[in-house]
Amino acid sequence: MGDLSATKDAPIGGQAVLEGVMMRGVSVWAVAVRKPTAEQIEGGKSVDPEVGSKGEIEVVSEPLVAFAKRHRVARLPVIRGVVALGESLKIGFKALGISANMQLPAAAEGEQKEEIGGAMWAGTVAVAITFAIGLFFLLPVGLTSLFKDSLPSSFVFVVVEKLIRIGIFLAYLWLISRMRDLRRVFEYHGAEHKTISCYEAGLPLTPENAARFSRLHPRCGTSFLLIVMIVAIFVFAPLGTPEWYILFPSRVIGIPIVAGLAFEVIKWFGRNRTKRWAQILMAPGMQLQKLTTREPDLSQLAVAIAALEAVLAVENPLEASDEERVGIEVAA
């Protein structure tokens, strides 16, 4: 298990996908996926989630022009976090779609390969977002409302609501971490973190070098979600405990504000990762990543490196000018 950590921050982010990793730089993003062998999917078989794909690595890259480069208002604090989150979700779901289609069996001779279409992915995204809002925002406030009359103040109401939300969040992470089908995704998540840290440390990008680093990273989206839970206390506390027809919509409308503020916090932590006070404040989120990452093997690190090298073939993120970095807000 690696224990090294990089001490500087680079404008590189990423995401684990099915049997692969997406890496995002300043002007390009790339997804590398290990495809199944012909034997693994012959006869329409699916890849065993315990074994994973064993074929060649395929890389797809696309240019990236941040929304904030074209719209100055999107560069303002808090707003830039909301915009960056939206862009990250868009790229992430597209990369996930690419990786999913690469795992499908090849078409028979003379037939066209069936792929997951855009309409299906749009529906999947809509369902996922609705589920997340319901589970992490509406359910906690609904449960707390059942006994709000017995709580001494509106501040206590918000604190109890957030404690319930954090409890649901932790339980959710624990449950998905136990799912057999997601184990390899979490391993690729660890590979993504290790590869980014290896690059930030300035070492040659080899699986052996990347393996020396920790699978935990201060800019991880898991840490970001925990910060969202905490920031929400301070955003919603001033609203008190209005009637349900105001209370419930306020939790949905307030999501962009909470996300934007949380993004500023995690950026601040990333810039100060070597300072003791920052390490103490980051510790809960870092420990939480132990649920969403697993130690990858060298073949998985090779996939993450292939994605990052596709980005580096186009640009050098560490040497990007301030103008080139405009609108580049990435999580690891």
Number of C-alpha atoms within 10 A of each C-alpha: 11 14 11 17 20 19 14 15 19 19 20 23 24 29 28 29 24 27 26 34 32 33 30 30 28 27 19 19 25 25 32 30 31 24 24 23 15 13 11 20 17 13 11 12 12 15 20 12 15 11 9 19 22 16 14 12 18 16 20 15 18 13 14 15 14 21 19 20 16 12 10 12 12 20 20 11 13 20 20 24 27 21 21 24 19 14 15 19 13 12 21 20 17 16 26 22 19 20 26 18 17 18 22 19 21 18 12 10 7 6 8 9 12 11 16 12 10 11 9 11 15 12 10 13 15 12 11 12 11 11 13 12 14 15 15 20 22 20 17 21 23 16 14 20 18 9 10 19 12 9 13 9 12 18 18 15 23 25 18 19 24 23 17 19 23 19 14 16 17 14 12 13 16 15 11 14 18 12 9 11 14 15 18 24 24 23 22 30 31 31 36 34 27 32 32 28 28 25 22 18 18 11 12 11 19 16 22 13 17 29 23 17 24 21 31 29 26 27 25 23 21 23 24 20 18 18 21 22 20 17 19 23 20 14 16 20 15 11 14 14 18 11 9 12 8 11 18 16 11 16 19 13 10 13 16 18 18 24 24 21 21 25 29 18 16 22 19 13 19 22 16 17 22 14 11 10 12 16 16 11 11 20 13 13 21 21 13 17 22 17 17 24 24 21 21 23 15 16 15 24 30 23 28 33 26 26 29 28 17 22 26 15 9 15 15 13 18 15 11 16 10 9 8 15 19 20 24 25 24 24 25 23
